[in-house]
Amino acid sequence: MKYQFFVGLALSALYGLVLAENEYTGECKEIYNYIEGLGNGEDEKSYLPDLLSCEVDNNGNVISLDIFSYCLKEEDFDKILSYQSIKSLHFDTNDSYHSSSYDELRSCGNMKSLPQALFKLNNLQTLNLYGYDKFNENEISSLPKSLTSLSFGNVELQQFSINELSECTNLETLELYRTGFSKDIDFTPLKKLSSVSKIKLSNSHSSETVKKYFDTLFITYFENLNSLNIIEYTFTHKSVDHITSLTNLKELTFGYCGFDEKVTIENISNLKNLEKLQILGTTVHCSDEVDLFSNYYCPLTVIPNSIFSLTGLKELSITDQSEYEVTIELPPLTDINKLTNLEILDLHGNSLSVIPSSFGDLNKLTNLNLSDNNLMELPSSIGNLSSLENLILNRNNITELPNSFGNISSLKSLELDNSYTRYEGLSSLPDSFGNLKNLENLYIHDCNIKELPDSMRNLKNLKNLKLTNCKLSTFPPVLSDLTGLETLSIIQNHMVNEVPMSLSKLSNLKEININNNDFIQLPSSIGSLPNLKILKAEYNEKLESLPDSIGNLENLETLYLLGSTIKSLPDSFSNLKSLKAIKMSENKLSTVPQVLSKISSLEEIDLSYNEIDDEIPESLNDLPNLKRFEIQGNVNIKGKTLTNKSLTYCSYLSYRDYYSKTITLCKAKDMDCLEYYDEQIRNCPEEASTATTTINPTTQIQLLPQIQLLPQIQLLPQIQLLPQIQLLPQIQLLPKKLPPKKLLLKRLQLKRQLKKLPRKLKLKRLQLKRLQLKRLQLK
């Protein structure tokens, strides 16, 4: 990908945000608890975004840690970095200019000096200092001598830093992301780093990258360099000639680089020891200034035929050379069979229309990616690729595979995805397809396949099958014989009738996805799948019920039934002791299924946009692990909101309920999980108190906490009132006959105005548990 480092950083940050507390174990859990506890101070900010990821070994010892340093103090690092088992440590930074959950922490800035605890990690092997932008003297020289990999980023190194870096003599890998050097710097001390064999240099700064020429001076001091990865730099004739003179190189990557006009890499044939060559796309930042709205391309206009003289190549990637305004000349692929040691070949995104038959001579090839080209067919010689294990043919115009395809006996994974293209996709599979007895993964998206060949019954090692948006009208019977299946996804095929009873033969299934079809019911045999963990049957609009046998799925963790017409859940549902998430949005439920309160493992419940006119069962408050609860968009949700301590997200009202004046649901407790529209929910009345209040008959009533009674109340000998009463506009007449001594009302809703009470009303004590009044006049 174009910005691999930054995408990785973003994903790492996202991973840290969503990682649940209970997913950390061992010493990582200790670190999590410590950082979480930092937020309990006076500033009340959450420090948890500082923890991106943490990994432990089999004994629970932390071995890898990825953190931001925002707002962390020296004593915090003393705790976080107190584990001698740490082998990999990343100090990251967040470059995003958007408003995010990091804004409050970022206000502290990055750390001003490296923590002392870092220097004591005697087993540290990998250190990424991307989040540290200014070194102090003696910091680099104090780094653990055990380091073998060191990364810098967004920093300008001074002469003292280079001098100290030369003392890290065990370094094997050095990575510099947008790293500059002070003027007239002397790199000579770096000659001491004789063990450095791998260097990565990146100028990438996402959309703010500007044109920068590659300076070869830095790499001249590493005599044993055998791996060079250069990203988002621009090359001149001179810099290319220098790189092609590094005859010890085994790996060379031009990652989204630019080239001056008429620059070629013809002399790459000098690199006789090269085993890996990657020419990945081109930069769109050939401008000296940041331009967020235009792209300036300067690609390598000719990929030379001399590449095919590199007979030691094991991996060749020439990708994304067809997306630019400049025409790029690719070499004829007929000579590719000279690369007899090739194991990995990636030619995606090059507008190739023909694959020569010479491909069939690559008998060591294990991975082939021909995606995003204009291929209409494959040569029959592809069946000669006896070592091929992974083949990706996404987004081409291939409508059929040659019958020789079944001869690729080592094939384990095949992808044919025509999503987002104008092509109709594969129309059939050859009968020889059943000969692929080592096939484990088959993914076909957007195709015209109407039936599967009977020979597919032989694919006993197939573990993952995904057929999306094809033309299958019924459940293919051959699938019931694929007993090795662990994941089965037949999505958006508009299959009708029923899932067959023979599904029970697939006892190894862990996941079933039959979304967007027209199934009317699931078979009772589905309860015979002991290993099933995920069941998705979304948007099967004719699916009205679930079989009782579903309660036999004791390992089921996820159940998605959105967009069906299910009206209730079977009682056997209570047996799903492993169920963590149930999503039943857009069904026909009229009540909240009581059975859900019996499944203590539940973490997520979604009953939104059904037809529920019912109270929320208070027994749902007993679910100890419930984190997400959604019930918005129904007819009328009554009762009280949930108060589970574990809740992090809860939604009771939709946008259409926001201005409603008939909301009967009340808020049992203020919760952080509540969503915006839930602001309309009123507080629930408090429960009855045992205290009594005596009212002086000659004076106006003195109101108890949160009671509002209009005009004066005159004369009742003794009234016992709740501490909290919420009043509504209208009152309904009380019954004419009342008990003579004591009236106990647990709930009284009065809708019309109370004009008069029964004439004979003699009460010594009135106990009200829940009374909603706006106007009450007693005489």
JOHUZI-V819174 format. One record per residue. RES is the residue in one small letter. PHI is phi in whole degrees, 0 to 359 (* if undefined). PSI is psi in whole degrees, -180 to 180 (* if undefined). D_CENTER is the distance of its C-alpha to the mean C-alpha in whole Angstrom. Layout:
RES/PHI/PSI/D_CENTER  RES/PHI/PSI/D_CENTER
This chain:
m/*/160/18  k/294/-44/20  y/243/68/18  q/301/-43/17  f/296/-45/17  f/285/-35/16  v/297/-43/13  g/299/-40/12  l/296/-43/13  a/296/-44/11  l/295/-37/8  s/297/-42/10  a/296/-44/11  l/298/-42/7  y/302/-43/7  g/295/-33/11  l/287/-38/10  v/267/-11/8  l/295/120/10  a/288/153/13  e/304/-43/16  n/284/0/17  e/272/-15/15  y/275/138/17  t/228/170/20  g/55/-137/23  e/291/-24/24  c/295/-34/21  k/293/-36/21  e/297/-43/24  i/295/-43/23  y/301/-48/20  n/297/-38/23  y/294/-47/25  i/294/-37/23  e/298/-38/22  g/292/-22/26  l/297/-24/26  g/280/1/25  n/268/6/28  g/279/-166/31  e/293/-33/33  d/286/-21/30  e/59/17/28  k/278/155/25  s/269/127/21  y/265/-4/21  l/301/-33/18  p/301/-17/16  d/293/-25/18  l/266/107/17  l/273/-48/14  s/200/158/14  c/208/138/17  e/228/139/18  v/244/161/21  d/272/-173/23  n/296/-19/25  n/264/5/27  g/85/5/25  n/277/135/26  v/289/131/23  i/239/-20/23  s/217/136/20  l/218/131/19  d/232/116/17  i/220/158/19  f/269/153/20  s/259/6/23  y/305/126/24  c/68/2/26  l/278/138/27  k/260/171/30  e/303/-42/32  e/292/-26/33  d/291/-43/29  f/294/-32/29  d/302/-35/32  k/278/-50/29  i/296/-35/26  l/255/28/28  s/272/3/30  y/261/112/29  q/291/-11/31  s/280/-8/28  i/295/124/26  k/251/-25/26  s/227/128/23  l/223/127/23  h/239/125/21  f/259/105/22  d/262/173/19  t/221/157/20  n/250/111/18  d/273/-3/20  s/296/139/18  y/261/3/21  h/279/161/19  s/290/131/20  s/208/178/17  s/292/-10/17  y/269/-9/18  d/304/-45/21  e/295/-41/23  l/289/-38/23  r/296/-21/23  s/298/-21/27  c/283/-21/28  g/79/172/27  n/286/168/26  m/296/146/29  k/270/-16/32  s/208/155/33  l/290/138/32  p/294/143/32  q/298/-31/35  a/297/-27/32  l/298/-40/31  f/291/-12/34  k/261/1/35  l/278/86/32  n/287/-10/34  n/252/9/32  l/291/130/29  q/247/-37/29  t/238/127/26  l/226/122/26  n/249/117/24  l/252/36/25  y/299/-28/23  g/267/22/23  y/230/118/27  d/247/8/29  k/202/112/33  f/274/143/35  n/262/160/38  e/297/145/40  n/74/6/40  e/280/-49/37  i/295/-38/36  s/291/-18/39  s/268/-3/38  l/296/151/34  p/304/135/34  k/290/-10/36  s/284/-9/34  l/299/132/32  t/244/-15/31  s/222/129/28  l/223/134/28  s/233/137/26  f/243/160/27  g/200/140/26  n/55/45/27  v/218/151/31  e/252/116/34  l/276/134/36  q/267/173/40  q/301/-40/42  f/297/-31/42  s/292/-41/38  i/295/-42/39  n/298/-43/42  e/288/-36/40  l/300/-34/37  s/295/-14/40  e/274/-9/41  c/275/69/37  t/284/-8/39  n/268/0/37  l/297/135/34  e/245/-28/33  t/232/133/30  l/228/125/30  e/235/133/27  l/232/112/28  y/257/117/26  r/45/49/28  t/258/127/30  g/252/175/34  f/226/147/37  s/294/161/40  k/295/140/43  d/61/33/46  i/287/146/44  d/255/115/45  f/271/-1/43  t/307/-39/45  p/301/-22/44  l/292/-12/41  k/298/-21/43  k/293/-21/43  l/277/62/40  s/289/-14/41  s/271/-11/38  v/291/119/35  s/239/-11/35  k/228/124/31  i/230/136/31  k/235/125/28  l/234/122/29  s/232/133/26  n/256/6/27  s/292/132/24  h/220/45/23  s/52/-136/21  s/290/-11/23  e/260/14/26  t/294/139/27  v/236/162/30  k/298/130/33  k/215/126/34  y/282/144/36  f/282/127/36  d/258/118/38  t/280/-8/39  l/303/-42/41  f/300/-45/38  i/283/-11/38  t/291/-16/42  y/267/4/42  f/247/92/40  e/289/-23/42  n/255/23/40  l/294/127/37  n/232/-3/36  s/222/123/32  l/227/122/31  n/237/116/28  i/240/126/29  i/235/128/26  e/62/30/27  y/256/162/31  t/250/142/34  f/245/145/37  t/255/174/41  h/305/-44/43  k/297/-45/44  s/291/-36/40  v/294/-43/40  d/299/-37/43  h/295/-44/42  i/295/-40/39  t/285/1/41  s/262/-4/43  l/276/79/41  t/290/-11/42  n/276/-8/41  l/299/134/37  k/251/-25/35  e/226/132/32  l/219/127/32  t/232/125/29  f/257/99/29  g/263/103/26  y/54/49/26  c/266/167/30  g/244/160/33  f/221/136/36  d/298/160/39  e/303/137/41  k/70/8/43  v/285/134/41  t/233/166/41  i/243/35/40  e/305/-36/43  n/283/7/43  i/298/-18/40  s/296/-14/43  n/291/-22/44  l/275/72/41  k/294/-21/42  n/268/2/40  l/294/129/37  e/247/-20/34  k/222/124/31  l/228/125/31  q/232/124/28  i/240/97/29  l/254/106/26  g/55/-153/26  t/209/162/28  t/285/151/28  v/253/13/28  h/240/58/29  c/267/37/33  s/240/147/34  d/282/-10/36  e/233/154/34  v/293/129/31  d/225/107/30  l/280/-11/27  f/246/-7/29  s/225/154/30  n/247/140/30  y/237/109/32  y/266/146/32  c/211/66/34  p/283/169/33  l/286/111/35  t/284/-20/38  v/227/125/39  i/266/113/37  p/287/151/40  n/291/-16/42  s/296/-15/42  i/303/-34/39  f/284/-1/40  s/271/-7/43  l/276/73/40  t/290/-11/41  g/273/-3/39  l/300/132/36  k/252/-24/33  e/223/128/30  l/227/124/30  s/231/118/28  i/234/104/29  t/231/155/26  d/52/50/26  q/257/17/30  s/234/12/30  e/256/11/28  y/242/167/31  e/288/-20/34  v/264/134/36  t/287/128/37  i/250/128/36  e/267/116/38  l/267/150/37  p/287/153/39  p/297/137/41  l/272/5/39  t/296/-27/42  d/270/8/42  i/295/-20/39  n/289/-6/41  k/288/-20/42  l/275/70/39  t/290/-16/40  n/262/6/37  l/295/129/34  e/246/-32/31  i/233/127/28  l/226/120/29  d/236/113/26  l/235/32/28  h/285/148/25  g/74/40/26  n/235/8/30  s/58/31/31  l/292/137/33  s/250/-18/35  v/221/137/37  i/251/119/36  p/291/158/40  s/294/-19/41  s/297/-16/41  f/303/-32/37  g/294/-10/39  d/272/-5/40  l/276/73/37  n/283/-3/38  k/257/-1/35  l/293/127/32  t/249/-27/29  n/227/127/27  l/225/125/27  n/239/114/25  l/241/25/27  s/293/161/24  d/56/47/25  n/238/-165/29  n/242/35/32  l/288/136/33  m/253/-20/35  e/203/165/36  l/248/146/35  p/292/150/38  s/296/-21/40  s/292/-10/40  i/298/-23/36  g/292/-11/37  n/275/-6/39  l/282/77/36  s/291/-18/36  s/259/-3/34  l/294/127/31  e/247/-33/28  n/229/125/25  l/228/125/26  i/240/120/23  l/236/29/25  n/297/147/23  r/53/58/24  n/234/-176/28  n/250/37/31  i/279/122/32  t/257/-20/33  e/207/157/34  l/257/146/34  p/295/153/38  n/297/-24/39  s/290/-9/39  f/303/-34/35  g/293/-8/36  n/275/-7/38  i/282/76/34  s/293/-21/35  s/268/-2/32  l/299/127/29  k/249/-29/26  s/220/133/23  l/225/129/24  e/236/129/22  l/224/91/24  d/244/115/21  n/253/24/23  s/301/143/21  y/61/33/22  t/231/169/25  r/272/-4/29  y/280/150/30  e/276/-21/30  g/88/-174/29  l/296/134/30  s/260/-19/33  s/195/164/34  l/248/141/33  p/292/155/36  d/300/-28/38  s/288/-6/38  f/301/-31/34  g/292/-8/35  n/279/-8/36  l/279/68/33  k/288/-11/33  n/259/3/30  l/294/128/28  e/246/-31/25  n/229/126/22  l/228/117/23  y/236/116/21  i/233/121/23  h/237/137/22  d/56/81/24  c/220/175/27  n/250/22/31  i/289/125/31  k/259/-24/33  e/207/157/34  l/261/144/33  p/295/145/36  d/298/-25/37  s/293/-15/37  m/295/-14/33  r/302/-22/35  n/279/-7/35  l/278/67/32  k/289/-17/31  n/264/1/29  l/293/122/26  k/255/-35/23  n/230/120/21  l/233/127/22  k/226/117/20  l/237/104/23  t/246/133/21  n/53/50/24  c/255/-160/27  k/244/25/30  l/290/127/30  s/258/-19/32  t/225/162/33  f/294/118/31  p/299/122/32  p/297/-27/34  v/295/-21/34  l/295/-29/30  s/292/-14/32  d/263/-3/33  l/273/73/30  t/290/-10/30  g/273/-5/28  l/299/134/25  e/247/-30/22  t/230/125/19  l/233/116/21  s/234/113/20  i/237/88/22  i/253/138/21  q/55/51/23  n/249/-5/26  h/57/39/28  m/289/138/30  v/252/-178/32  n/66/-135/34  e/239/157/33  v/287/131/31  p/292/153/33  m/298/-27/34  s/293/-5/34  l/303/-26/30  s/296/-16/31  k/290/-19/32  l/271/67/29  s/289/-13/29  n/268/-1/26  l/298/131/23  k/251/-24/20  e/216/134/18  i/235/131/20  n/229/110/19  i/239/37/22  n/300/152/20  n/56/52/23  n/233/-166/26  d/235/36/29  f/292/142/30  i/262/-19/32  q/195/159/31  l/264/146/30  p/286/153/32  s/297/-23/33  s/291/-9/33  i/295/-23/29  g/287/-4/30  s/261/20/31  l/252/87/28  p/294/-22/27  n/260/3/24  l/293/126/22  k/247/-29/19  i/229/126/17  l/231/119/19  k/237/120/18  a/225/54/21  e/280/147/20  y/54/44/23  n/257/89/26  e/295/-16/28  k/263/0/31  l/280/110/29  e/255/-17/31  s/205/167/31  l/245/145/30  p/289/151/32  d/302/-30/33  s/294/-11/32  i/298/-23/29  g/292/-11/29  n/279/-9/30  l/278/75/26  e/291/-14/26  n/256/3/23  l/294/128/21  e/248/-31/18  t/229/129/16  l/226/114/19  y/246/119/18  l/230/30/21  l/300/147/20  g/69/26/23  s/253/-163/26  t/234/34/29  i/289/133/29  k/257/-22/32  s/200/168/31  l/250/144/30  p/290/154/32  d/299/-28/34  s/295/-11/32  f/303/-29/29  s/295/-14/30  n/277/-6/30  l/280/74/26  k/287/-11/26  s/256/-2/22  l/295/127/20  k/252/-34/18  a/221/130/16  i/231/125/19  k/240/116/18  m/231/34/21  s/298/148/21  e/62/46/24  n/246/-157/26  k/239/27/30  l/295/135/30  s/252/-16/33  t/228/160/32  v/281/120/30  p/299/115/30  q/298/-26/31  v/296/-23/30  l/296/-29/27  s/290/-9/28  k/266/0/29  i/252/90/26  s/292/-17/25  s/281/-10/22  l/299/131/20  e/246/-22/17  e/217/129/17  i/230/125/19  d/233/107/19  l/242/25/23  s/290/152/23  y/55/48/25  n/253/-150/27  e/237/35/31  i/287/126/31  d/232/80/34  d/198/164/34  e/279/147/34  i/286/121/31  p/299/128/32  e/294/-18/32  s/294/-17/32  l/294/-20/28  n/293/-14/28  d/273/-2/29  l/282/109/26  p/286/-18/25  n/249/3/21  l/295/121/20  k/247/-28/17  r/224/127/17  f/223/123/20  e/230/127/20  i/216/18/24  q/289/161/24  g/78/23/26  n/258/-174/29  v/288/-57/33  n/200/107/34  i/269/127/32  k/243/178/34  g/86/-144/35  k/241/152/33  t/291/159/29  l/282/156/27  t/233/18/28  n/304/130/25  k/297/-26/25  s/281/-12/21  l/295/130/20  t/243/-16/18  y/213/128/17  c/213/139/20  s/222/122/22  y/247/-30/25  l/240/144/27  s/263/178/26  y/299/-31/27  r/286/-18/30  d/272/-12/31  y/300/-39/31  y/259/10/34  s/290/144/36  k/255/8/39  t/243/25/39  i/287/121/36  t/260/-14/37  l/293/141/34  c/236/159/34  k/269/115/32  a/286/-28/33  k/194/144/31  d/291/126/29  m/230/141/26  d/294/-19/23  c/285/-16/21  l/295/142/23  e/269/175/22  y/303/-48/24  y/291/-15/26  d/283/-1/27  e/297/-23/29  q/284/-13/32  i/285/126/32  r/282/161/35  n/288/145/36  c/286/149/37  p/297/148/41  e/282/159/42  e/287/164/43  a/296/144/47  s/255/158/49  t/271/-6/52  a/286/151/54  t/242/154/57  t/234/126/58  t/267/132/61  i/253/128/62  n/287/120/66  p/292/-12/67  t/259/-4/69  t/235/167/66  q/293/146/63  i/296/138/60  q/265/116/58  l/287/140/54  l/282/172/52  p/307/128/48  q/58/45/46  i/237/131/49  q/235/112/51  l/238/127/54  l/280/-178/56  p/334/-143/59  q/277/150/61  i/251/126/61  q/246/124/65  l/60/92/66  l/224/134/64  p/307/-44/66  q/204/132/62  i/231/131/59  q/255/118/56  l/243/153/53  l/292/159/49  p/292/-21/48  q/220/126/45  i/229/131/46  q/255/136/44  l/253/136/47  l/249/163/46  p/296/-34/49  q/234/154/51  i/229/137/53  q/265/148/54  l/301/138/58  l/288/157/58  p/296/154/60  k/290/-35/64  k/256/125/64  l/237/152/63  p/297/143/63  p/290/-27/66  k/246/-39/65  k/217/134/61  l/238/117/58  l/245/113/55  l/246/117/52  k/280/-37/48  r/211/127/47  l/225/116/49  q/250/118/48  l/247/120/50  k/256/-31/50  r/254/161/54  q/297/140/56  l/269/105/58  k/273/-35/61  k/202/152/63  l/263/164/63  p/304/144/66  r/298/-42/69  k/264/91/69  l/230/102/66  k/241/107/67  l/235/132/64  k/270/-29/65  r/214/133/61  l/237/117/58  q/252/124/54  l/240/123/51  k/270/-48/48  r/223/113/46  l/229/125/48  q/248/111/47  l/225/147/50  k/247/-38/51  r/226/124/54  l/220/123/57  q/233/118/60  l/243/135/62  k/234/*/66
